[in-house]
C-alpha cells in the first residue's frame, strides 16, 4: 500500500497516458511488474474516472489483466491511476 500512497501523492508518473485515459500500474511482482498501460475511461465513469463511484471503480479495476486484481485508485490528478497486484 505504500506504493499506492506514493502514487497518490505524486499524481501521474507517466507522460504516455492522456487525461481521458486510466493509467494502469502493475506492481507487486508477476510477469507485468513495473508495466504501465493506458486504457480508455470506462463508460460508467463519464468523462472523468472517480475513485468514489462504486460502479466506476469496479469497471476501472476490471482493466487489470486477469492475473491481477485492482488494489488502489488515485484520482487526485488526471489521469486516474489504478494499481494492480498479482
DABELWO-V900664 format. One record per helix or strand of 3 or more residues. SS is the DSSP state (@ for helix, = for strand). FROM is the first residue (numbers start at 1). TO is the last residue. If there is no record, write none. Layout:
ss=SS from=FROM to=TO
ss=SS from=FROM to=TO
This chain:
ss=@ from=2 to=10
ss== from=21 to=27
ss== from=36 to=40
ss=@ from=43 to=45
ss=@ from=54 to=61
ss== from=69 to=74
ss== from=80 to=85
